[in-house]
Amino acid sequence: MKNYFSIQDIDSLDHWVQEAIALKKDPIANKALGTDKTIGMLFFNPSLRTRLSTQKAALNLGMNVIVMNFNGEGWSLEYGDGTIMDQGTSEHVKEAAQVVSQYCDVLAIRAFAGLKDREDDYSEKVLHSFIEYATIPVINMESSAGHPLQALTDAITITEHKTVARPKVVLSWAPHPKALPQAVSNSFVEMMQKMDAEFVITHPEGYDLAPHIVGDTKVVYNQKEAFAAADFIYVKNWSAYTDYGKILNTGAEWKITADKMEGTNDAKFMHCLPVRRNVVVDDAVIDGDNALVIQQANNRTYAAQIVLQKILKTV
């Protein structure tokens, strides 16, 4: 595997998940694989779990880690071809990607959506530019339209905690005071389409995700109906795709409550974190015995480590 850009780069999701679960028993078993190798991690946006878990995964594999926060530490980058750089940008990605490639063996990048121009965000110019000009493998640590490390984490977590062979999994929209990208939700949908599960998406009218990602996946606009007999409730806010980047619904009627969870099949509650308590989900739910948010966060390390192992075997 040359790069890990999206869920579509996984050749067998089930095999990857089983490898990750086995890896948890002895995380440093393959430490020699990364000895004398360096991962460079470039952050254009903040991070807690992604940064720490990916660093931990790299250390488990014996790698050196270099971290750079571009917002404040790096030059502003230009991505356009033929641009006359007499305005705000100081360095072109063509040079930056090639320079970083000389210092590292693997490159991991985190760059969020701007939520102003859908075409620009979904073009994934930051990730695609580094993939084009870097001479080393590139890992997506969350881009404008995808978060494949989180989705792989979620597949691991669901597999570990399911009690039936084919569980019902619901992706539910929930309110949030800020406009958020569709990245986590997009990759979760793509991941669920590869798993053996009954999968349903539920959200208010106007919040449909990208049609080319949703495809034939069932969408229900009634949250109570969608939750019936569910084994897992995965919750995430996202701003509008059609009316791009807009908040169309700010009411609390879609918040996850204990009463709503009682309408499920004793479902497990999942969220990628960070989460706004008592806005997205009530304390009673996230603090309850069925919440898996801490287990998900732990699995971030093993998702990143499986990806790194696959890549290190090719460099």
C-alpha positions in Angstrom: 0.0 0.0 0.0 1.6 3.3 -1.1 -0.8 5.8 0.7 -3.6 5.6 3.2 -6.0 8.3 1.8 -9.4 6.8 2.3 -11.3 3.7 3.5 -11.1 2.5 -0.2 -7.4 1.9 0.3 -8.2 -1.1 2.6 -8.1 -4.3 0.6 -9.9 -6.4 3.3 -11.5 -4.5 6.1 -12.2 -7.7 8.1 -8.6 -8.8 7.9 -7.3 -5.4 9.0 -9.7 -5.4 11.9 -8.6 -8.8 13.1 -5.0 -7.9 12.7 -5.6 -4.8 14.8 -7.4 -6.7 17.5 -4.5 -9.3 17.7 -2.0 -6.4 17.8 -3.5 -5.1 21.0 -2.2 -8.2 22.8 1.4 -7.3 22.0 1.7 -3.7 20.6 5.5 -3.7 20.4 5.8 -7.1 18.7 6.9 -5.4 15.4 9.1 -2.7 16.9 11.9 -3.6 14.6 9.8 -2.8 11.6 10.1 1.0 12.2 13.7 1.2 13.6 15.6 4.0 12.0 12.5 5.2 10.2 10.9 8.6 10.7 7.3 9.7 10.5 6.6 13.4 9.9 3.2 14.6 11.1 1.9 17.9 9.7 -1.1 19.5 11.4 -3.0 22.3 9.7 -5.7 21.9 12.4 -5.8 21.0 16.2 -5.8 17.5 17.4 -5.8 15.4 20.6 -6.6 11.8 19.9 -5.2 11.7 16.3 -1.9 13.3 17.3 -1.2 11.3 20.4 -2.5 7.9 19.1 -0.6 8.2 15.8 2.6 9.1 17.7 2.0 6.2 20.1 1.5 3.9 17.2 4.7 5.1 15.6 6.7 4.6 18.8 5.2 1.1 19.2 6.8 0.4 15.9 10.2 1.9 16.8 9.8 5.0 14.7 11.2 8.5 15.2 8.5 11.1 15.3 8.7 14.7 14.0 5.6 17.0 14.5 4.9 20.3 12.9 1.9 22.6 13.5 1.5 24.6 10.3 -0.8 27.1 11.9 1.9 29.2 13.6 5.0 27.2 12.9 5.1 26.8 9.1 5.0 29.1 6.1 1.6 29.5 4.4 1.5 27.2 1.5 0.4 27.7 -2.1 -1.2 24.9 -4.0 -2.1 26.4 -7.4 -0.2 25.9 -10.6 1.2 29.0 -12.3 0.3 31.2 -9.4 2.1 34.5 -9.1 3.0 34.4 -5.4 2.9 38.1 -4.6 0.2 37.8 -2.0 -0.2 35.8 1.3 1.5 32.5 0.5 5.2 32.1 1.1 6.1 28.6 -0.1 4.7 26.2 -2.8 3.6 22.7 -1.9 5.9 21.5 -4.7 9.0 22.4 -2.7 7.5 21.7 0.7 6.5 18.2 -0.1 9.8 17.3 -1.7 11.8 18.8 1.2 9.8 17.0 3.9 10.3 13.8 1.9 14.0 14.1 2.4 13.6 14.3 6.2 11.0 11.5 6.7 10.1 8.0 5.5 6.3 8.4 6.0 4.2 11.6 6.1 0.9 12.0 7.9 -1.3 15.1 7.4 -4.4 16.6 9.1 -6.2 19.4 7.2 -9.8 20.3 7.8 -12.5 21.6 5.4 -13.0 25.3 5.1 -16.8 24.8 4.8 -17.1 27.8 2.4 -16.6 26.2 -1.0 -17.8 22.6 -1.4 -15.9 21.9 -4.7 -12.7 23.2 -3.2 -13.1 21.1 0.0 -14.0 17.9 -1.8 -11.1 18.3 -4.2 -8.9 17.5 -1.2 -6.2 19.8 -2.5 -3.9 19.6 0.5 -3.8 15.8 0.7 -3.7 15.3 -3.1 -1.0 17.9 -3.5 1.3 16.2 -0.9 0.6 12.8 -2.4 1.5 14.2 -5.9 4.7 15.9 -4.9 6.0 13.9 -2.0 8.3 10.9 -2.7 7.2 9.0 0.4 3.9 7.5 1.5 1.2 9.8 2.9 -1.4 9.0 5.6 -4.7 10.9 5.9 -5.1 12.0 9.6 -8.4 13.7 8.6 -8.9 15.7 5.5 -11.7 18.0 4.2 -14.0 15.1 3.3 -12.7 12.0 5.1 -11.3 10.6 8.3 -10.2 7.0 7.4 -8.2 6.5 10.6 -11.3 7.1 12.7 -13.5 4.9 10.5 -11.0 2.0 10.8 -11.1 2.6 14.6 -14.8 2.4 14.6 -14.8 -0.9 12.7 -12.4 -2.3 15.3 -14.7 -1.1 18.1 -17.9 -2.4 16.6 -16.3 -5.8 15.9 -15.1 -6.1 19.5 -18.4 -5.2 21.1 -21.0 -6.7 18.8 -23.2 -9.5 20.3 -24.8 -10.6 17.1 -23.3 -11.6 13.8 -25.1 -8.9 11.8 -25.8 -5.9 14.1 -27.9 -2.9 13.3 -25.8 0.2 13.2 -27.3 3.7 13.1 -25.4 6.9 12.2 -27.3 9.7 13.7 -26.9 13.4 13.2 -27.1 15.5 16.4 -27.1 19.3 17.0 -24.0 21.4 17.4 -23.5 25.2 17.8 -20.8 25.3 15.1 -20.8 24.2 11.5 -18.8 21.0 11.3 -17.4 19.1 8.3 -18.8 15.8 6.9 -15.4 14.0 7.1 -16.0 11.6 10.0 -19.5 10.8 8.8 -18.4 10.3 5.2 -15.7 7.8 6.2 -18.0 6.0 8.6 -20.5 5.5 5.8 -17.8 4.1 3.5 -16.6 1.8 6.3 -20.1 0.5 7.1 -20.7 -0.3 3.5 -17.8 -2.8 3.8 -19.1 -4.4 7.0 -21.7 -7.1 7.4 -24.4 -5.1 9.2 -27.8 -3.5 8.8 -26.8 0.1 8.4 -29.1 3.2 8.6 -28.4 6.9 8.5 -30.8 9.3 10.2 -30.8 13.1 10.2 -33.2 16.0 9.7 -34.3 17.1 6.3 -31.6 19.1 4.5 -28.7 17.3 6.1 -28.2 14.6 3.4 -24.6 13.6 3.0 -22.8 13.5 -0.4 -24.9 11.3 -2.8 -21.8 9.7 -4.3 -20.8 8.5 -0.8 -24.3 7.5 0.6 -25.2 5.5 -2.6 -27.9 3.0 -1.8 -27.5 3.2 2.0 -30.9 3.5 3.8 -31.7 7.0 5.0 -34.5 7.7 7.6 -35.6 11.2 8.5 -37.3 10.0 11.7 -34.7 9.4 14.5 -37.1 7.3 16.7 -37.9 5.0 13.8 -34.2 4.6 12.9 -33.2 3.7 16.5 -35.7 0.9 16.8 -33.8 -2.4 17.4 -30.4 -0.8 16.9 -27.3 -2.4 18.4 -25.0 0.6 18.0 -25.8 4.3 17.8 -23.0 6.3 16.3 -23.5 10.0 16.7 -21.9 12.9 14.8 -22.9 16.4 13.8 -22.2 17.6 10.3 -23.2 20.8 8.5 -25.3 20.8 5.3 -23.9 19.3 2.1 -26.4 20.8 -0.3 -26.6 24.2 1.4 -22.9 23.8 2.0 -21.5 24.5 5.4 -24.7 25.9 6.8 -26.5 25.1 10.1 -30.1 24.5 9.3 -31.3 23.0 12.6 -30.2 24.1 16.0 -32.9 22.6 18.1 -32.4 20.0 20.8 -34.9 17.5 19.4 -32.1 15.4 17.8 -29.9 15.3 20.9 -29.2 11.8 22.2 -31.0 11.1 25.5 -31.5 8.1 27.8 -35.1 7.9 26.7 -34.1 7.6 23.1 -31.6 5.0 23.8 -34.3 3.0 25.6 -35.9 2.6 22.2 -33.0 0.6 20.9 -31.8 -3.0 21.4 -29.7 -1.9 24.5 -27.5 -0.2 22.0 -23.9 0.8 22.5 -23.2 4.6 22.2 -20.3 5.7 20.0 -18.8 9.1 19.2 -15.4 10.0 17.9 -14.8 12.8 20.4 -14.5 15.6 21.3 -18.2 15.9 22.2 -20.3 18.7 23.6 -22.1 17.2 26.6 -25.7 18.0 27.0 -25.8 19.5 23.4 -25.0 16.4 21.3 -25.6 13.8 24.1 -26.8 13.9 27.6 -24.5 13.1 30.5 -26.6 10.1 31.4 -25.8 8.4 28.0 -22.1 9.2 27.7 -21.4 8.3 31.3 -23.5 5.2 31.1 -22.3 1.6 30.9 -23.2 1.3 27.2 -20.9 4.2 26.1 -17.9 3.1 24.1 -16.2 6.5 23.6 -13.1 5.7 25.7 -12.7 2.3 24.0 -12.9 4.0 20.6 -10.2 6.5 21.7 -8.0 3.6 22.8 -8.4 1.8 19.4 -7.2 4.9 17.6 -3.6 3.7 18.4 -4.2 0.3 16.9 -5.9 1.6 13.8 -2.9 3.9 13.1 -0.5 1.2 13.9 -2.0 -1.3 11.4 -1.9 1.4 8.7 1.8 2.2 9.5 2.7 -1.5 9.5 1.2 -2.0 6.1 3.1 1.1 4.8 6.4 0.3 6.4 6.4 -3.1 4.8 6.6 -1.3 1.4 9.2 1.4 2.1 
